Amino acid sequence: MDYEEHLDRALEETPDIQGSAQRFSLPDPEVRQEGNVTVYENLQSTLDTLDRETDHVMKYLQNELGTSATIDERGRLRLTGEFRQSRVQEAMEEYAERFVICSECGLPDTRLEKESGAEILRCEACGAQSATGA
């Protein structure tokens, strides 16, 4: 077999890789108001989907929403102030684009690493590295 035949055979036997839209779906934030606090009820399921640390996501939300936040005894995020569900969802989608989705291949198979003091997003699917700007 020549190179072209090997390549054709390899492509035929390789399973199709699902696109990022099908493999990665961020759950809609379930938020409700308790006085002047917005409670993010399903934070844990969001963290599981993102595969990121609670503190990293919480700090990002605090910066994006311009507020303070705490985690309560039930694992819910309590944001000081009133925030609509759409605003929290927008912030979480921005987080995913910046800290989860690979800018090269679009897959969520990434991890955050520190390199020379800078935060790097390393893709385990394609090997790309990019600075997060954090």
C-alpha positions in Angstrom: 0.0 0.0 0.0 1.2 3.5 -0.7 0.8 6.5 1.5 -2.5 7.7 0.0 -4.1 4.2 0.5 -2.9 4.1 4.2 -4.3 7.6 4.7 -7.7 6.7 3.2 -7.8 3.5 5.3 -6.9 5.4 8.5 -9.6 8.1 7.9 -12.2 5.4 7.2 -11.4 3.6 10.5 -11.2 6.7 12.6 -14.4 7.5 14.5 -15.9 10.9 14.0 -15.1 13.3 16.8 -18.1 15.1 18.2 -18.0 18.8 17.9 -17.7 20.9 21.1 -21.4 22.0 20.9 -22.5 18.4 21.3 -19.9 17.4 23.9 -20.0 20.5 26.1 -23.3 21.9 27.4 -23.2 24.3 30.3 -26.2 23.9 32.6 -28.4 27.0 32.9 -27.8 28.7 36.2 -30.6 28.2 38.7 -30.6 31.5 40.6 -33.1 33.0 43.1 -33.2 36.1 45.3 -33.0 36.0 49.1 -33.3 39.6 50.1 -30.3 41.4 48.7 -28.5 38.1 47.9 -28.6 36.1 44.7 -28.3 32.3 45.4 -26.7 30.2 42.6 -28.4 26.9 43.4 -26.8 24.5 41.0 -23.2 25.7 41.2 -21.9 22.2 41.8 -23.3 20.8 38.6 -21.8 23.7 36.7 -18.4 23.1 38.4 -18.7 19.4 37.4 -19.3 20.3 33.8 -16.5 22.9 33.7 -14.1 20.6 35.6 -12.7 23.6 37.4 -12.0 24.5 41.1 -14.7 26.3 43.1 -12.4 29.2 44.1 -11.4 29.9 40.5 -15.0 30.1 39.3 -16.1 32.1 42.3 -13.3 34.7 41.9 -14.2 35.1 38.2 -17.8 35.7 39.0 -17.0 38.2 41.7 -14.8 40.1 39.3 -17.3 39.9 36.4 -20.3 40.9 38.5 -18.5 43.4 40.7 -19.6 41.8 44.0 -18.6 39.6 46.8 -19.6 36.0 47.2 -19.4 33.0 49.6 -20.2 29.3 49.4 -22.8 28.3 52.0 -23.0 25.0 53.9 -25.1 23.4 51.1 -22.5 24.2 48.4 -24.5 27.1 46.9 -22.9 30.3 45.8 -24.3 33.4 47.5 -23.7 36.6 45.5 -24.2 39.9 47.3 -26.7 41.9 45.2 -29.5 41.1 42.8 -28.5 39.5 39.5 -30.8 38.2 36.8 -30.3 34.6 35.6 -29.4 35.9 32.2 -26.5 38.0 33.6 -25.1 35.0 35.6 -25.5 32.7 32.6 -23.6 35.3 30.4 -20.8 35.4 32.9 -20.5 31.6 33.1 -20.5 31.3 29.3 -17.7 33.9 29.1 -15.8 31.9 31.8 -16.2 28.7 29.7 -14.9 30.4 26.6 -11.9 31.9 28.4 -10.9 29.1 30.8 -12.4 25.8 29.4 -12.9 25.7 25.6 -9.7 25.4 23.5 -9.2 28.3 21.2 -7.6 26.0 18.6 -9.8 22.9 18.3 -12.9 24.1 20.3 -13.0 21.1 22.6 -13.4 21.3 26.4 -10.6 18.8 27.1 -8.4 21.4 28.8 -6.7 22.0 32.1 -5.3 25.2 33.7 -1.6 25.3 34.6 0.7 27.8 36.0 3.8 28.4 33.9 6.4 31.1 34.9 3.7 32.8 37.0 1.2 33.0 34.1 -2.0 31.0 33.9 -2.0 28.7 30.8 -4.9 26.8 29.2 -3.5 23.5 27.9 -5.6 21.4 25.6 -5.3 17.6 26.1 -7.0 16.9 22.8 -4.8 18.9 20.4 -1.8 20.0 22.6 -2.4 23.7 22.1 -1.5 26.2 24.8 -2.8 29.7 25.3 -2.6 32.3 28.0 -5.8 33.0 29.8 -5.0 36.6 30.4 -5.7 36.2 34.1 
